[in-house]
Amino acid sequence: MKNYVLISAFAAVVLGGCAGTSANAPVDETDPCGAQGHTALLGSNIAAVTLPADLNDRVVGPDTIVTTDYVPDRLNIETNADGMIIGLSCG
């Protein structure tokens, strides 16, 4: 019985420390980079948009060489040859 009380108390302390912090907010597993929140960029020229300084992003043009590493919270901004934003994805 003592072990259950000790484990419960420990869990309450650990989980309680996470409450109320935005850094620990749940991440949408289907959209970890927040691409859905940037759909207004579609159809805009990449040179004309202002992105937040803290946004983890990369611009990928038709001839851009990119790494194949997967970074779930990175926003990939896909552009065509004219610099128009044609796609958004995470990775």
PDB file of N, CA, C and O in Angstrom:
ATOM      1  N   MET A   1       0.817  -1.197   0.000  1.00  0.00           N
ATOM      2  CA  MET A   1       0.000   0.000   0.000  1.00  0.00           C
ATOM      3  C   MET A   1       0.856   1.254   0.000  1.00  0.00           C
ATOM      4  O   MET A   1       0.523   2.238  -0.660  1.00  0.00           O
ATOM      5  N   LYS A   2       1.976   1.220   0.750  1.00  0.00           N
ATOM      6  CA  LYS A   2       2.865   2.371   0.797  1.00  0.00           C
ATOM      7  C   LYS A   2       3.414   2.697  -0.589  1.00  0.00           C
ATOM      8  O   LYS A   2       3.552   3.867  -0.947  1.00  0.00           O
ATOM      9  N   ASN A   3       3.727   1.659  -1.368  1.00  0.00           N
ATOM     10  CA  ASN A   3       4.271   1.877  -2.701  1.00  0.00           C
ATOM     11  C   ASN A   3       3.281   2.591  -3.609  1.00  0.00           C
ATOM     12  O   ASN A   3       3.674   3.456  -4.391  1.00  0.00           O
ATOM     13  N   TYR A   4       2.007   2.244  -3.515  1.00  0.00           N
ATOM     14  CA  TYR A   4       1.002   2.896  -4.349  1.00  0.00           C
ATOM     15  C   TYR A   4       0.861   4.376  -3.986  1.00  0.00           C
ATOM     16  O   TYR A   4       0.710   5.222  -4.867  1.00  0.00           O
ATOM     17  N   VAL A   5       0.911   4.681  -2.707  1.00  0.00           N
ATOM     18  CA  VAL A   5       0.814   6.068  -2.260  1.00  0.00           C
ATOM     19  C   VAL A   5       2.034   6.849  -2.724  1.00  0.00           C
ATOM     20  O   VAL A   5       1.908   7.981  -3.193  1.00  0.00           O
ATOM     21  N   LEU A   6       3.214   6.250  -2.597  1.00  0.00           N
ATOM     22  CA  LEU A   6       4.448   6.895  -3.015  1.00  0.00           C
ATOM     23  C   LEU A   6       4.456   7.138  -4.525  1.00  0.00           C
ATOM     24  O   LEU A   6       4.832   8.217  -4.983  1.00  0.00           O
ATOM     25  N   ILE A   7       4.046   6.144  -5.286  1.00  0.00           N
ATOM     26  CA  ILE A   7       3.995   6.285  -6.749  1.00  0.00           C
ATOM     27  C   ILE A   7       2.973   7.347  -7.144  1.00  0.00           C
ATOM     28  O   ILE A   7       3.237   8.155  -8.034  1.00  0.00           O
ATOM     29  N   SER A   8       1.820   7.354  -6.500  1.00  0.00           N
ATOM     30  CA  SER A   8       0.793   8.345  -6.808  1.00  0.00           C
ATOM     31  C   SER A   8       1.277   9.753  -6.485  1.00  0.00           C
ATOM     32  O   SER A   8       1.035  10.685  -7.251  1.00  0.00           O
ATOM     33  N   ALA A   9       1.953   9.909  -5.362  1.00  0.00           N
ATOM     34  CA  ALA A   9       2.466  11.222  -4.976  1.00  0.00           C
ATOM     35  C   ALA A   9       3.526  11.689  -5.959  1.00  0.00           C
ATOM     36  O   ALA A   9       3.547  12.858  -6.346  1.00  0.00           O
ATOM     37  N   PHE A  10       4.406  10.781  -6.366  1.00  0.00           N
ATOM     38  CA  PHE A  10       5.446  11.123  -7.331  1.00  0.00           C
ATOM     39  C   PHE A  10       4.829  11.535  -8.667  1.00  0.00           C
ATOM     40  O   PHE A  10       5.243  12.529  -9.264  1.00  0.00           O
ATOM     41  N   ALA A  11       3.850  10.780  -9.131  1.00  0.00           N
ATOM     42  CA  ALA A  11       3.185  11.095 -10.401  1.00  0.00           C
ATOM     43  C   ALA A  11       2.493  12.442 -10.330  1.00  0.00           C
ATOM     44  O   ALA A  11       2.523  13.202 -11.299  1.00  0.00           O
ATOM     45  N   ALA A  12       1.875  12.750  -9.213  1.00  0.00           N
ATOM     46  CA  ALA A  12       1.188  14.036  -9.063  1.00  0.00           C
ATOM     47  C   ALA A  12       2.172  15.195  -9.124  1.00  0.00           C
ATOM     48  O   ALA A  12       1.880  16.227  -9.727  1.00  0.00           O
ATOM     49  N   VAL A  13       3.332  15.032  -8.506  1.00  0.00           N
ATOM     50  CA  VAL A  13       4.347  16.088  -8.528  1.00  0.00           C
ATOM     51  C   VAL A  13       4.892  16.276  -9.943  1.00  0.00           C
ATOM     52  O   VAL A  13       5.004  17.402 -10.427  1.00  0.00           O
ATOM     53  N   VAL A  14       5.229  15.170 -10.599  1.00  0.00           N
ATOM     54  CA  VAL A  14       5.786  15.247 -11.947  1.00  0.00           C
ATOM     55  C   VAL A  14       4.776  15.829 -12.925  1.00  0.00           C
ATOM     56  O   VAL A  14       5.112  16.733 -13.689  1.00  0.00           O
ATOM     57  N   LEU A  15       3.561  15.335 -12.915  1.00  0.00           N
ATOM     58  CA  LEU A  15       2.545  15.819 -13.847  1.00  0.00           C
ATOM     59  C   LEU A  15       2.079  17.216 -13.488  1.00  0.00           C
ATOM     60  O   LEU A  15       1.724  17.995 -14.373  1.00  0.00           O
ATOM     61  N   GLY A  16       2.075  17.540 -12.228  1.00  0.00           N
ATOM     62  CA  GLY A  16       1.674  18.884 -11.808  1.00  0.00           C
ATOM     63  C   GLY A  16       2.634  19.941 -12.296  1.00  0.00           C
ATOM     64  O   GLY A  16       2.225  21.073 -12.551  1.00  0.00           O
ATOM     65  N   GLY A  17       3.899  19.601 -12.431  1.00  0.00           N
ATOM     66  CA  GLY A  17       4.884  20.542 -12.941  1.00  0.00           C
ATOM     67  C   GLY A  17       4.661  20.897 -14.396  1.00  0.00           C
ATOM     68  O   GLY A  17       5.157  21.920 -14.868  1.00  0.00           O
ATOM     69  N   CYS A  18       3.924  20.069 -15.112  1.00  0.00           N
ATOM     70  CA  CYS A  18       3.661  20.312 -16.528  1.00  0.00           C
ATOM     71  C   CYS A  18       2.425  21.170 -16.745  1.00  0.00           C
ATOM     72  O   CYS A  18       2.233  21.697 -17.840  1.00  0.00           O
ATOM     73  N   ALA A  19       1.613  21.316 -15.769  1.00  0.00           N
ATOM     74  CA  ALA A  19       0.341  22.023 -15.939  1.00  0.00           C
ATOM     75  C   ALA A  19       0.567  23.497 -16.198  1.00  0.00           C
ATOM     76  O   ALA A  19       1.399  24.134 -15.552  1.00  0.00           O
ATOM     77  N   GLY A  20      -0.175  24.031 -17.141  1.00  0.00           N
ATOM     78  CA  GLY A  20      -0.182  25.461 -17.385  1.00  0.00           C
ATOM     79  C   GLY A  20       0.980  26.003 -18.193  1.00  0.00           C
ATOM     80  O   GLY A  20       1.117  27.222 -18.301  1.00  0.00           O
ATOM     81  N   THR A  21       1.818  25.162 -18.762  1.00  0.00           N
ATOM     82  CA  THR A  21       2.919  25.673 -19.559  1.00  0.00           C
ATOM     83  C   THR A  21       2.619  25.444 -21.028  1.00  0.00           C
ATOM     84  O   THR A  21       2.239  24.344 -21.429  1.00  0.00           O
ATOM     85  N   SER A  22       2.789  26.484 -21.829  1.00  0.00           N
ATOM     86  CA  SER A  22       2.502  26.356 -23.255  1.00  0.00           C
ATOM     87  C   SER A  22       3.556  25.512 -23.960  1.00  0.00           C
ATOM     88  O   SER A  22       3.270  24.917 -24.999  1.00  0.00           O
ATOM     89  N   ALA A  23       4.772  25.451 -23.415  1.00  0.00           N
ATOM     90  CA  ALA A  23       5.814  24.641 -24.039  1.00  0.00           C
ATOM     91  C   ALA A  23       5.447  23.163 -24.016  1.00  0.00           C
ATOM     92  O   ALA A  23       5.919  22.390 -24.850  1.00  0.00           O
ATOM     93  N   ASN A  24       4.612  22.773 -23.071  1.00  0.00           N
ATOM     94  CA  ASN A  24       4.210  21.378 -22.978  1.00  0.00           C
ATOM     95  C   ASN A  24       2.815  21.157 -23.534  1.00  0.00           C
ATOM     96  O   ASN A  24       2.191  20.133 -23.255  1.00  0.00           O
ATOM     97  N   ALA A  25       2.318  22.103 -24.313  1.00  0.00           N
ATOM     98  CA  ALA A  25       0.987  21.968 -24.888  1.00  0.00           C
ATOM     99  C   ALA A  25       0.979  20.776 -25.836  1.00  0.00           C
ATOM    100  O   ALA A  25       1.984  20.499 -26.489  1.00  0.00           O
ATOM    101  N   PRO A  26      -0.133  20.076 -25.916  1.00  0.00           N
ATOM    102  CA  PRO A  26      -0.189  18.917 -26.804  1.00  0.00           C
ATOM    103  C   PRO A  26       0.034  19.319 -28.256  1.00  0.00           C
ATOM    104  O   PRO A  26      -0.454  20.353 -28.712  1.00  0.00           O
ATOM    105  N   VAL A  27       0.774  18.491 -28.965  1.00  0.00           N
ATOM    106  CA  VAL A  27       1.065  18.729 -30.375  1.00  0.00           C
ATOM    107  C   VAL A  27       0.097  17.913 -31.203  1.00  0.00           C
ATOM    108  O   VAL A  27      -0.119  16.730 -30.938  1.00  0.00           O
ATOM    109  N   ASP A  28      -0.487  18.547 -32.209  1.00  0.00           N
ATOM    110  CA  ASP A  28      -1.378  17.843 -33.125  1.00  0.00           C
ATOM    111  C   ASP A  28      -0.529  16.880 -33.947  1.00  0.00           C
ATOM    112  O   ASP A  28       0.272  17.311 -34.776  1.00  0.00           O
ATOM    113  N   GLU A  29      -0.698  15.603 -33.726  1.00  0.00           N
ATOM    114  CA  GLU A  29       0.113  14.594 -34.404  1.00  0.00           C
ATOM    115  C   GLU A  29      -0.056  14.640 -35.920  1.00  0.00           C
ATOM    116  O   GLU A  29       0.846  14.223 -36.647  1.00  0.00           O
ATOM    117  N   THR A  30      -1.188  15.136 -36.412  1.00  0.00           N
ATOM    118  CA  THR A  30      -1.409  15.191 -37.855  1.00  0.00           C
ATOM    119  C   THR A  30      -0.858  16.475 -38.459  1.00  0.00           C
ATOM    120  O   THR A  30      -0.757  16.583 -39.681  1.00  0.00           O
ATOM    121  N   ASP A  31      -0.498  17.451 -37.625  1.00  0.00           N
ATOM    122  CA  ASP A  31       0.017  18.736 -38.108  1.00  0.00           C
ATOM    123  C   ASP A  31       0.998  19.324 -37.085  1.00  0.00           C
ATOM    124  O   ASP A  31       0.740  20.394 -36.534  1.00  0.00           O
ATOM    125  N   PRO A  32       2.123  18.637 -36.824  1.00  0.00           N
ATOM    126  CA  PRO A  32       3.024  19.077 -35.763  1.00  0.00           C
ATOM    127  C   PRO A  32       3.731  20.402 -36.034  1.00  0.00           C
ATOM    128  O   PRO A  32       4.229  21.029 -35.099  1.00  0.00           O
ATOM    129  N   CYS A  33       3.786  20.841 -37.290  1.00  0.00           N
ATOM    130  CA  CYS A  33       4.458  22.100 -37.605  1.00  0.00           C
ATOM    131  C   CYS A  33       3.483  23.259 -37.735  1.00  0.00           C
ATOM    132  O   CYS A  33       3.910  24.399 -37.915  1.00  0.00           O
ATOM    133  N   GLY A  34       2.192  22.997 -37.649  1.00  0.00           N
ATOM    134  CA  GLY A  34       1.192  24.048 -37.744  1.00  0.00           C
ATOM    135  C   GLY A  34       0.930  24.526 -39.157  1.00  0.00           C
ATOM    136  O   GLY A  34       0.554  25.681 -39.359  1.00  0.00           O
ATOM    137  N   ALA A  35       1.120  23.662 -40.132  1.00  0.00           N
ATOM    138  CA  ALA A  35       0.922  24.040 -41.538  1.00  0.00           C
ATOM    139  C   ALA A  35      -0.488  24.568 -41.790  1.00  0.00           C
ATOM    140  O   ALA A  35      -0.670  25.494 -42.581  1.00  0.00           O
ATOM    141  N   GLN A  36      -1.481  23.989 -41.128  1.00  0.00           N
ATOM    142  CA  GLN A  36      -2.866  24.428 -41.335  1.00  0.00           C
ATOM    143  C   GLN A  36      -3.057  25.892 -40.939  1.00  0.00           C
ATOM    144  O   GLN A  36      -3.926  26.572 -41.483  1.00  0.00           O
ATOM    145  N   GLY A  37      -2.263  26.370 -40.013  1.00  0.00           N
ATOM    146  CA  GLY A  37      -2.367  27.760 -39.596  1.00  0.00           C
ATOM    147  C   GLY A  37      -1.729  28.741 -40.563  1.00  0.00           C
ATOM    148  O   GLY A  37      -1.864  29.954 -40.398  1.00  0.00           O
ATOM    149  N   HIS A  38      -1.036  28.228 -41.566  1.00  0.00           N
ATOM    150  CA  HIS A  38      -0.353  29.085 -42.539  1.00  0.00           C
ATOM    151  C   HIS A  38      -0.944  28.961 -43.942  1.00  0.00           C
ATOM    152  O   HIS A  38      -0.315  29.397 -44.906  1.00  0.00           O
ATOM    153  N   THR A  39      -2.123  28.384 -44.081  1.00  0.00           N
ATOM    154  CA  THR A  39      -2.694  28.178 -45.412  1.00  0.00           C
ATOM    155  C   THR A  39      -2.990  29.481 -46.148  1.00  0.00           C
ATOM    156  O   THR A  39      -3.136  29.479 -47.370  1.00  0.00           O
ATOM    157  N   ALA A  40      -3.080  30.578 -45.431  1.00  0.00           N
ATOM    158  CA  ALA A  40      -3.300  31.873 -46.086  1.00  0.00           C
ATOM    159  C   ALA A  40      -2.117  32.262 -46.972  1.00  0.00           C
ATOM    160  O   ALA A  40      -2.252  33.126 -47.839  1.00  0.00           O
ATOM    161  N   LEU A  41      -0.972  31.639 -46.762  1.00  0.00           N
ATOM    162  CA  LEU A  41       0.212  31.927 -47.582  1.00  0.00           C
ATOM    163  C   LEU A  41       0.110  31.343 -48.984  1.00  0.00           C
ATOM    164  O   LEU A  41       0.773  31.821 -49.904  1.00  0.00           O
ATOM    165  N   LEU A  42      -0.710  30.316 -49.154  1.00  0.00           N
ATOM    166  CA  LEU A  42      -0.831  29.674 -50.465  1.00  0.00           C
ATOM    167  C   LEU A  42      -1.246  30.696 -51.521  1.00  0.00           C
ATOM    168  O   LEU A  42      -2.203  31.448 -51.337  1.00  0.00           O
ATOM    169  N   GLY A  43      -0.510  30.708 -52.625  1.00  0.00           N
ATOM    170  CA  GLY A  43      -0.793  31.632 -53.712  1.00  0.00           C
ATOM    171  C   GLY A  43      -0.038  32.941 -53.596  1.00  0.00           C
ATOM    172  O   GLY A  43      -0.070  33.746 -54.527  1.00  0.00           O
ATOM    173  N   SER A  44       0.643  33.179 -52.478  1.00  0.00           N
ATOM    174  CA  SER A  44       1.440  34.400 -52.292  1.00  0.00           C
ATOM    175  C   SER A  44       2.844  34.180 -52.810  1.00  0.00           C
ATOM    176  O   SER A  44       3.307  33.044 -52.909  1.00  0.00           O
ATOM    177  N   ASN A  45       3.524  35.271 -53.142  1.00  0.00           N
ATOM    178  CA  ASN A  45       4.914  35.183 -53.528  1.00  0.00           C
ATOM    179  C   ASN A  45       5.755  35.138 -52.264  1.00  0.00           C
ATOM    180  O   ASN A  45       5.526  35.926 -51.345  1.00  0.00           O
ATOM    181  N   ILE A  46       6.717  34.241 -52.199  1.00  0.00           N
ATOM    182  CA  ILE A  46       7.529  34.070 -51.002  1.00  0.00           C
ATOM    183  C   ILE A  46       8.288  35.348 -50.653  1.00  0.00           C
ATOM    184  O   ILE A  46       8.567  35.594 -49.480  1.00  0.00           O
ATOM    185  N   ALA A  47       8.622  36.155 -51.642  1.00  0.00           N
ATOM    186  CA  ALA A  47       9.345  37.406 -51.397  1.00  0.00           C
ATOM    187  C   ALA A  47       8.469  38.455 -50.724  1.00  0.00           C
ATOM    188  O   ALA A  47       8.982  39.416 -50.151  1.00  0.00           O
ATOM    189  N   ALA A  48       7.161  38.279 -50.789  1.00  0.00           N
ATOM    190  CA  ALA A  48       6.241  39.286 -50.251  1.00  0.00           C
ATOM    191  C   ALA A  48       5.681  38.927 -48.880  1.00  0.00           C
ATOM    192  O   ALA A  48       4.930  39.713 -48.302  1.00  0.00           O
ATOM    193  N   VAL A  49       6.027  37.762 -48.347  1.00  0.00           N
ATOM    194  CA  VAL A  49       5.468  37.357 -47.056  1.00  0.00           C
ATOM    195  C   VAL A  49       6.480  37.578 -45.941  1.00  0.00           C
ATOM    196  O   VAL A  49       7.691  37.502 -46.149  1.00  0.00           O
ATOM    197  N   THR A  50       5.959  37.847 -44.772  1.00  0.00           N
ATOM    198  CA  THR A  50       6.789  37.978 -43.574  1.00  0.00           C
ATOM    199  C   THR A  50       6.439  36.830 -42.648  1.00  0.00           C
ATOM    200  O   THR A  50       5.282  36.655 -42.265  1.00  0.00           O
ATOM    201  N   LEU A  51       7.441  36.058 -42.296  1.00  0.00           N
ATOM    202  CA  LEU A  51       7.251  34.901 -41.425  1.00  0.00           C
ATOM    203  C   LEU A  51       7.796  35.214 -40.043  1.00  0.00           C
ATOM    204  O   LEU A  51       8.738  35.997 -39.918  1.00  0.00           O
ATOM    205  N   PRO A  52       7.229  34.625 -39.009  1.00  0.00           N
ATOM    206  CA  PRO A  52       7.748  34.854 -37.657  1.00  0.00           C
ATOM    207  C   PRO A  52       9.214  34.432 -37.554  1.00  0.00           C
ATOM    208  O   PRO A  52       9.617  33.422 -38.131  1.00  0.00           O
ATOM    209  N   ALA A  53       9.999  35.201 -36.828  1.00  0.00           N
ATOM    210  CA  ALA A  53      11.427  34.922 -36.700  1.00  0.00           C
ATOM    211  C   ALA A  53      11.696  33.578 -36.036  1.00  0.00           C
ATOM    212  O   ALA A  53      12.708  32.939 -36.323  1.00  0.00           O
ATOM    213  N   ASP A  54      10.808  33.144 -35.158  1.00  0.00           N
ATOM    214  CA  ASP A  54      11.033  31.891 -34.450  1.00  0.00           C
ATOM    215  C   ASP A  54      10.426  30.679 -35.152  1.00  0.00           C
ATOM    216  O   ASP A  54      10.429  29.580 -34.596  1.00  0.00           O
ATOM    217  N   LEU A  55       9.909  30.862 -36.360  1.00  0.00           N
ATOM    218  CA  LEU A  55       9.313  29.758 -37.106  1.00  0.00           C
ATOM    219  C   LEU A  55      10.406  28.851 -37.654  1.00  0.00           C
ATOM    220  O   LEU A  55      11.337  29.324 -38.306  1.00  0.00           O
ATOM    221  N   ASN A  56      10.300  27.569 -37.396  1.00  0.00           N
ATOM    222  CA  ASN A  56      11.229  26.583 -37.938  1.00  0.00           C
ATOM    223  C   ASN A  56      10.720  26.224 -39.331  1.00  0.00           C
ATOM    224  O   ASN A  56       9.802  25.415 -39.470  1.00  0.00           O
ATOM    225  N   ASP A  57      11.310  26.820 -40.353  1.00  0.00           N
ATOM    226  CA  ASP A  57      10.813  26.618 -41.708  1.00  0.00           C
ATOM    227  C   ASP A  57      11.959  26.477 -42.699  1.00  0.00           C
ATOM    228  O   ASP A  57      13.108  26.801 -42.399  1.00  0.00           O
ATOM    229  N   ARG A  58      11.621  25.988 -43.879  1.00  0.00           N
ATOM    230  CA  ARG A  58      12.543  26.017 -45.006  1.00  0.00           C
ATOM    231  C   ARG A  58      11.729  26.194 -46.270  1.00  0.00           C
ATOM    232  O   ARG A  58      10.637  25.645 -46.417  1.00  0.00           O
ATOM    233  N   VAL A  59      12.287  26.973 -47.175  1.00  0.00           N
ATOM    234  CA  VAL A  59      11.637  27.235 -48.459  1.00  0.00           C
ATOM    235  C   VAL A  59      12.244  26.273 -49.472  1.00  0.00           C
ATOM    236  O   VAL A  59      13.463  26.192 -49.623  1.00  0.00           O
ATOM    237  N   VAL A  60      11.365  25.545 -50.164  1.00  0.00           N
ATOM    238  CA  VAL A  60      11.797  24.536 -51.119  1.00  0.00           C
ATOM    239  C   VAL A  60      11.267  24.904 -52.494  1.00  0.00           C
ATOM    240  O   VAL A  60      10.066  24.826 -52.751  1.00  0.00           O
ATOM    241  N   GLY A  61      12.167  25.301 -53.365  1.00  0.00           N
ATOM    242  CA  GLY A  61      11.803  25.615 -54.742  1.00  0.00           C
ATOM    243  C   GLY A  61      11.928  24.394 -55.619  1.00  0.00           C
ATOM    244  O   GLY A  61      12.337  23.333 -55.148  1.00  0.00           O
ATOM    245  N   PRO A  62      11.581  24.525 -56.900  1.00  0.00           N
ATOM    246  CA  PRO A  62      11.601  23.362 -57.796  1.00  0.00           C
ATOM    247  C   PRO A  62      12.998  22.777 -58.000  1.00  0.00           C
ATOM    248  O   PRO A  62      13.122  21.587 -58.291  1.00  0.00           O
ATOM    249  N   ASP A  63      14.043  23.573 -57.856  1.00  0.00           N
ATOM    250  CA  ASP A  63      15.407  23.085 -58.060  1.00  0.00           C
ATOM    251  C   ASP A  63      16.220  23.090 -56.764  1.00  0.00           C
ATOM    252  O   ASP A  63      17.446  22.992 -56.800  1.00  0.00           O
ATOM    253  N   THR A  64      15.544  23.203 -55.630  1.00  0.00           N
ATOM    254  CA  THR A  64      16.233  23.246 -54.347  1.00  0.00           C
ATOM    255  C   THR A  64      16.621  21.843 -53.904  1.00  0.00           C
ATOM    256  O   THR A  64      15.803  20.923 -53.923  1.00  0.00           O
ATOM    257  N   ILE A  65      17.867  21.696 -53.508  1.00  0.00           N
ATOM    258  CA  ILE A  65      18.334  20.430 -52.952  1.00  0.00           C
ATOM    259  C   ILE A  65      18.091  20.493 -51.451  1.00  0.00           C
ATOM    260  O   ILE A  65      18.522  21.437 -50.789  1.00  0.00           O
ATOM    261  N   VAL A  66      17.402  19.493 -50.913  1.00  0.00           N
ATOM    262  CA  VAL A  66      17.093  19.476 -49.484  1.00  0.00           C
ATOM    263  C   VAL A  66      17.593  18.177 -48.861  1.00  0.00           C
ATOM    264  O   VAL A  66      17.775  17.168 -49.542  1.00  0.00           O
ATOM    265  N   THR A  67      17.808  18.228 -47.562  1.00  0.00           N
ATOM    266  CA  THR A  67      18.191  17.030 -46.835  1.00  0.00           C
ATOM    267  C   THR A  67      16.967  16.139 -46.679  1.00  0.00           C
ATOM    268  O   THR A  67      15.833  16.599 -46.814  1.00  0.00           O
ATOM    269  N   THR A  68      17.200  14.887 -46.400  1.00  0.00           N
ATOM    270  CA  THR A  68      16.085  13.951 -46.251  1.00  0.00           C
ATOM    271  C   THR A  68      15.733  13.699 -44.791  1.00  0.00           C
ATOM    272  O   THR A  68      14.915  12.832 -44.485  1.00  0.00           O
ATOM    273  N   ASP A  69      16.356  14.462 -43.886  1.00  0.00           N
ATOM    274  CA  ASP A  69      16.009  14.287 -42.475  1.00  0.00           C
ATOM    275  C   ASP A  69      14.590  14.773 -42.234  1.00  0.00           C
ATOM    276  O   ASP A  69      14.127  15.721 -42.868  1.00  0.00           O
ATOM    277  N   TYR A  70      13.917  14.117 -41.322  1.00  0.00           N
ATOM    278  CA  TYR A  70      12.536  14.485 -41.005  1.00  0.00           C
ATOM    279  C   TYR A  70      12.512  15.213 -39.671  1.00  0.00           C
ATOM    280  O   TYR A  70      12.879  14.658 -38.636  1.00  0.00           O
ATOM    281  N   VAL A  71      12.074  16.460 -39.713  1.00  0.00           N
ATOM    282  CA  VAL A  71      11.935  17.276 -38.507  1.00  0.00           C
ATOM    283  C   VAL A  71      10.447  17.610 -38.392  1.00  0.00           C
ATOM    284  O   VAL A  71       9.963  18.491 -39.101  1.00  0.00           O
ATOM    285  N   PRO A  72       9.720  16.928 -37.520  1.00  0.00           N
ATOM    286  CA  PRO A  72       8.262  17.054 -37.476  1.00  0.00           C
ATOM    287  C   PRO A  72       7.747  18.483 -37.319  1.00  0.00           C
ATOM    288  O   PRO A  72       6.713  18.829 -37.890  1.00  0.00           O
ATOM    289  N   ASP A  73       8.456  19.320 -36.553  1.00  0.00           N
ATOM    290  CA  ASP A  73       7.941  20.669 -36.313  1.00  0.00           C
ATOM    291  C   ASP A  73       8.456  21.693 -37.322  1.00  0.00           C
ATOM    292  O   ASP A  73       8.232  22.890 -37.145  1.00  0.00           O
ATOM    293  N   ARG A  74       9.141  21.247 -38.376  1.00  0.00           N
ATOM    294  CA  ARG A  74       9.630  22.160 -39.411  1.00  0.00           C
ATOM    295  C   ARG A  74       8.568  22.318 -40.500  1.00  0.00           C
ATOM    296  O   ARG A  74       8.030  21.331 -41.003  1.00  0.00           O
ATOM    297  N   LEU A  75       8.276  23.563 -40.855  1.00  0.00           N
ATOM    298  CA  LEU A  75       7.321  23.867 -41.919  1.00  0.00           C
ATOM    299  C   LEU A  75       8.071  23.976 -43.236  1.00  0.00           C
ATOM    300  O   LEU A  75       8.939  24.834 -43.396  1.00  0.00           O
ATOM    301  N   ASN A  76       7.736  23.106 -44.176  1.00  0.00           N
ATOM    302  CA  ASN A  76       8.288  23.183 -45.529  1.00  0.00           C
ATOM    303  C   ASN A  76       7.356  24.035 -46.368  1.00  0.00           C
ATOM    304  O   ASN A  76       6.165  23.747 -46.481  1.00  0.00           O
ATOM    305  N   ILE A  77       7.903  25.076 -46.950  1.00  0.00           N
ATOM    306  CA  ILE A  77       7.127  25.972 -47.808  1.00  0.00           C
ATOM    307  C   ILE A  77       7.583  25.712 -49.238  1.00  0.00           C
ATOM    308  O   ILE A  77       8.703  26.056 -49.615  1.00  0.00           O
ATOM    309  N   GLU A  78       6.715  25.110 -50.019  1.00  0.00           N
ATOM    310  CA  GLU A  78       7.057  24.744 -51.389  1.00  0.00           C
ATOM    311  C   GLU A  78       6.662  25.860 -52.348  1.00  0.00           C
ATOM    312  O   GLU A  78       5.545  26.376 -52.287  1.00  0.00           O
ATOM    313  N   THR A  79       7.585  26.230 -53.235  1.00  0.00           N
ATOM    314  CA  THR A  79       7.322  27.297 -54.198  1.00  0.00           C
ATOM    315  C   THR A  79       7.538  26.779 -55.621  1.00  0.00           C
ATOM    316  O   THR A  79       8.231  25.788 -55.850  1.00  0.00           O
ATOM    317  N   ASN A  80       6.919  27.485 -56.563  1.00  0.00           N
ATOM    318  CA  ASN A  80       7.166  27.147 -57.968  1.00  0.00           C
ATOM    319  C   ASN A  80       8.306  28.032 -58.486  1.00  0.00           C
ATOM    320  O   ASN A  80       8.903  28.791 -57.722  1.00  0.00           O
ATOM    321  N   ALA A  81       8.601  27.934 -59.765  1.00  0.00           N
ATOM    322  CA  ALA A  81       9.713  28.683 -60.355  1.00  0.00           C
ATOM    323  C   ALA A  81       9.527  30.197 -60.254  1.00  0.00           C
ATOM    324  O   ALA A  81      10.507  30.941 -60.293  1.00  0.00           O
ATOM    325  N   ASP A  82       8.288  30.660 -60.124  1.00  0.00           N
ATOM    326  CA  ASP A  82       8.022  32.091 -60.018  1.00  0.00           C
ATOM    327  C   ASP A  82       8.032  32.589 -58.568  1.00  0.00           C
ATOM    328  O   ASP A  82       7.809  33.773 -58.317  1.00  0.00           O
ATOM    329  N   GLY A  83       8.292  31.679 -57.610  1.00  0.00           N
ATOM    330  CA  GLY A  83       8.315  32.059 -56.200  1.00  0.00           C
ATOM    331  C   GLY A  83       6.953  32.047 -55.528  1.00  0.00           C
ATOM    332  O   GLY A  83       6.819  32.480 -54.383  1.00  0.00           O
ATOM    333  N   MET A  84       5.940  31.552 -56.235  1.00  0.00           N
ATOM    334  CA  MET A  84       4.608  31.467 -55.646  1.00  0.00           C
ATOM    335  C   MET A  84       4.535  30.252 -54.725  1.00  0.00           C
ATOM    336  O   MET A  84       5.012  29.173 -55.077  1.00  0.00           O
ATOM    337  N   ILE A  85       3.943  30.428 -53.554  1.00  0.00           N
ATOM    338  CA  ILE A  85       3.804  29.340 -52.595  1.00  0.00           C
ATOM    339  C   ILE A  85       2.706  28.394 -53.078  1.00  0.00           C
ATOM    340  O   ILE A  85       1.549  28.786 -53.230  1.00  0.00           O
ATOM    341  N   ILE A  86       3.092  27.145 -53.314  1.00  0.00           N
ATOM    342  CA  ILE A  86       2.140  26.173 -53.864  1.00  0.00           C
ATOM    343  C   ILE A  86       1.843  25.022 -52.904  1.00  0.00           C
ATOM    344  O   ILE A  86       0.941  24.224 -53.157  1.00  0.00           O
ATOM    345  N   GLY A  87       2.592  24.932 -51.808  1.00  0.00           N
ATOM    346  CA  GLY A  87       2.348  23.840 -50.875  1.00  0.00           C
ATOM    347  C   GLY A  87       2.992  24.062 -49.520  1.00  0.00           C
ATOM    348  O   GLY A  87       4.002  24.756 -49.403  1.00  0.00           O
ATOM    349  N   LEU A  88       2.405  23.473 -48.512  1.00  0.00           N
ATOM    350  CA  LEU A  88       2.908  23.529 -47.143  1.00  0.00           C
ATOM    351  C   LEU A  88       2.871  22.114 -46.578  1.00  0.00           C
ATOM    352  O   LEU A  88       1.889  21.392 -46.748  1.00  0.00           O
ATOM    353  N   SER A  89       3.941  21.730 -45.911  1.00  0.00           N
ATOM    354  CA  SER A  89       3.973  20.409 -45.296  1.00  0.00           C
ATOM    355  C   SER A  89       4.919  20.425 -44.106  1.00  0.00           C
ATOM    356  O   SER A  89       5.744  21.328 -43.963  1.00  0.00           O
ATOM    357  N   CYS A  90       4.791  19.436 -43.272  1.00  0.00           N
ATOM    358  CA  CYS A  90       5.679  19.293 -42.124  1.00  0.00           C
ATOM    359  C   CYS A  90       6.816  18.356 -42.487  1.00  0.00           C
ATOM    360  O   CYS A  90       6.642  17.437 -43.287  1.00  0.00           O
ATOM    361  N   GLY A  91       7.957  18.587 -41.911  1.00  0.00           N
ATOM    362  CA  GLY A  91       9.077  17.682 -42.112  1.00  0.00           C
ATOM    363  C   GLY A  91      10.315  18.420 -42.332  1.00  0.00           C
ATOM    364  O   GLY A  91      11.370  17.815 -42.521  1.00  0.00           O
TER     365      GLY A  91
END
